[in-house]
């Protein structure tokens, strides 16, 4: 089981950031323009009170070797003993890489609750042109993940909903990986704790998802909103990493090869990938309908048209299936064998059921 050293969440949580930057007196903060603007004032005030030096550096937009090396050089030159990644996923992933290379503390302040990546001990590395290169796994989880809900509530509603799509798959993937005794994302076997967290994630979504979405539309930090920020980030983060992945994420990976889906967010593709997984695993109709109803209620895509694919060819579906079924893919974590033709047909059925 992996988890961040500390998880903090709440309205204006950034105002207290200083006390969580343990053993650090010289901090580098990286993020995009908006990510930095959202926290800079509160971050600096808190650090000034505790005599912690801060330096804000604009992130260049891609988590690639070039940017990781540039930030690493900065860390060595200015002797930072902690790095903070704020805003979107790519600056966060870069901060994790730089912390690992330089063996310094790693603090994460997401500006959105759009995926379950912040708590994990992995980064996705791209080329500087933005093409997926590899996943880098670290021996340590972040020292801190801090979710300032005053910042998150101002982010687009679509990002919170996409985070719910990512979190929706967590329980079903973790359960299937557990049943087949597969490896989790920490290269170990799933724990009972991981399974219970994944289950709590699903229950929280069903209970508070709709009200959280409306809260976000009203920019209101309600208990329901807080619950979903936690489900998307902490419950789903621990659930996927310690529970394991299966078909939903593999099918997501397949869809990244279809250019019509490029405007869709990670969790939106994962949500449809989950419907396909539920078909593959022959889930009882009652559960399928429960998931489908939730997706429709919060406006997650449930068919190919909503994923941006108006007209799909068998060749395109085969391409998705080939990537999803590639050697080493998480689709092989199910207790049953999955082949490409099964995936193509499951997509067709999920697409029709989700109309
Ligand atoms: Zn995901």
Boltz pocket constraint, residues with backbone or C-beta under 6 A from the ligand:
constraints:
  - pocket:
      binder: B
      contacts: [[A, 115], [A, 116], [A, 166], [A, 249], [A, 266], [A, 270]]
      max_distance: 6.0
